Amino acid sequence: MTRWIRLCFTVLLLSQGLAAHADSYRLGFRLAPIDDPWRIEFQPGAKPITGSDFEQIVKIVGATKGWKVVSAAEGRMELMSAVRDHTMSIDMTYDTSGYGIRYLRSTNLKYEEQARSGGTLRVIHGNYNGWIKDLVEAINAGLGVPARTSIGFAPLEKVDAVPFLREKGRDAYREFLSKSMPRAFAIAPNGAWGSASLRLSGGRADVLENAMEFCNRRGNGQCKLYALDGHVVWRSDR
């Protein structure tokens, strides 16, 4: 009985921690920044993967994960999955160097583009990210080749990939990566930046809005969110 009470207490603490974490940037219940797009690059020395090989693996492996191909053209497929009353569609492109996945549409997954302090944050039910991760891992296992996966504009830890920043800004981004979550980092075309993490100052601060506010003080109101927690959410205009 004592062990059961300890287990319930642990679950309660975890749920409270998750709620507090989400409230630190007020995304909404069960929402998370969307992991999109995905890029999977086959590593040098891997066996060649032809288009027909890739299509066959995706159809077989995808079916085991609840995905079906609804349309196909050379180098591109659209996949759709239904989980209970949730549906989602993704665009998959591929060539001999690897493949990519982009979100297309969904129902009952609460996808939205939230306007936040002059920027836009794309969010979705957190389960979506897990379902795409499972699909990618299954496809990679089916292909049987070493591959490197990146999500979003660039890997979170790749400091040199962050646009616009000068030396001090890159130092600030390195420091941001060392902060505990929740955390946010914003950038502007003129090199301005803003960084924020959780502070206990009479209540929970919205780290997303704080980062945007700090950035816009020097960014002429042109700041955009680059990273939130472990996600790179910035999208290039290209």
N, C-alpha and C positions, 0 to 999 in steps of 0.2 A: 504493500500500500504506500509505504514511504517513497519507494522508487517511482511509483506512478505520480505522486504529488510533485516530486522533483522534476519529472518529465513535463508535466503540465506547466509548471512554473517557468521552465526553460523556454517552452514554446511561446508562452505569454511574453517573456522578455524579448524574444526574437521578433515577434510580431510588432511589439511596440517600437523596437529599433528600426524596423523597416518603415513603419508609418512615419516616424520622426524624420528618417532619411528622405522619404518622398516629399514630406511637407517642406523640406528645406528649399525646394524650388517649385512647389505647388503644381506638379504635373497633373495630378488627378489620380484616383484610386487605380492601382495596378497598371498605370501607364509608365512607359519608359521611352527614352529617345530611340528612334528606329535605327537598327543596324542596316545601313544602306548607303551605297551599293557594296556588294562583295566582289572581290577580285581574287581568283585562285590561279597562281602561276605555276606551271610545271617547271621543275628545276632542271638545270643542265645535266645531261647524261641520262635523263629518263627515257624510257622506251617511247617511240613515236605513238601518238594517239591520233588516229584518223577521225574525220567527222562522223563516219558511220559507226566507228567504235564508240565514240562518245554518245551519240544518240541512243545506241542500243543499251549502254550502261544506264543512262538517265531513265529510260523507259522501264527497265527492270528494277533498278534500285529505287527509283521514285515511287513505283507502285507499292513497294514494301513499306514506304513511309507515308502512304496515302496521297501521293501526288500523281496526276495524270497529265499527259501532253494534250493540249487542246488545239494547238496550231503549230506548224513548223515550216520553216523555210531554210535555205542554205545559211548555216552559221547562226541560226536563231530558233528558239522555241519558246512558246508560252506554256507555263505549267499552272495547274489549278489544284487546290486542295480544299477539302471540307472536313472540319472537325466539329461534330455536333452541329450547332447553328452558326458556326463561324466559317467563312470562306475567304480564301486569299489567292491572288494571282500574281505570278512573277514573270519577268522577262529574263531569259537566259541566252546569252551570246557566247560563242565559243570559236576557237581556232586552234592551230597546232601548238600555240604557246600557253593556252589555258582557257579559262571561262570566267564569265561574270554573271552576277545576279542583281536585278533591280526590282524593287517593289512596283507593282502596277495598281492594284486595287484590292479592297477587302470589304467584307460586311461583318458587322457585330464585333469588330476588333478595335473600335474607338479611335481609328486613325484620324489625326487632324494636324493642321499646321498652326501652331499657337504663335500669336504675335506677342513677343516679349521684349519690352524696352527698346523698340525699334528694330528688333531682329525677329527671325522666324525659327521656331523649333518644331521639327516634325516628331510626333510621338505616336505610339501605338500600344496595344496591350502587350505586356512584357512577354507573353507566351510566343508571340510571332518570332522574336529574335531566336528563341530556343528551337522552334520548328525549323527555321532556316539553317541554323547551326547543325542540327541533326541531319538535314538533307545534304549539306555540304560534306560532312564527315562520311556519310554513307556513299556518296558519289566518289569521293577520293579513295575510299577503301575498295570500291568496285573497280576503279581504274587501275589501282595497284602501282601508282607512280608517286614519287616524292613531290610535294607541292607546298607552296607558301601562300598562306591566306592573309589578305588584308581587308579591312572593313572601312568604308568611308573614304574621304579624300586622301588620307595617308594613315599609316600606323600611328597610334597615339604617341609612342615614345620617340618618333622620328622628329627631332627638334628642327633639323634643317629644312624640313618640308613645310613648316608653318609659314604661310605667305606674309609679306610686308615687313616682318620684324627685323630690327637691327640688333646689334650685339647685346645691348641691355635687355631688349625684349626677349631674346633667346635665353638669356640668363634667367629672366623672370619665368619663362615657360618651363625651364628645367626645375626651378623651385616649385612651380605649380605641380609638376609630376610627383614631387616628394610629399605633397600635402595629402592628408587623409580626406576621404569623401564624407559629405558632398563637397564638390569643388567645381569651379567654372573658369574659363579663360576666353576672353574676347579680343578681337583684333580689328584694326582699321587700316585703310589704304595708305594713310600717311605715316604708318609705323607705330601709332599709338596702340596700347594694349591695356587690359584690365584683368586682374586675377582676384578671385575670392574663394574662401573656403569657410567651413562652419565656424562660427564664433558664438560663444556663450555670453551674450550681452543683454540680459533681461528678456530673452526669447530667441526663437529660431529665425535667423536672417535668411532671406532668399538669396542664395549665393549667385544664382543666374543673373538676377536683376542688379546685384551689387557689382558683379564683374562688368556688366554692360554700362552701368553708371560711371564706374571708375574709368573705363575706356573712353566713353563719350566726352568726358571732361577735356580730353586732348584730341579726340578723334573727329571733331567737327560733326558729330551726330551720325557718322557713317560706320559705326562699329557693328560687327556681326559676331555672333557666338562661334568660337572655334571648337572648344572642347567642353564636355560636361561629364564629370566623373571619369569613366573609362571609355567614353565615346568621342570620336571626332565627328562633330555634327555640321561643320562648315561645308558649304558646297560651292565649288568654283563656278563662275559664269561660263566657263568654256564647256 
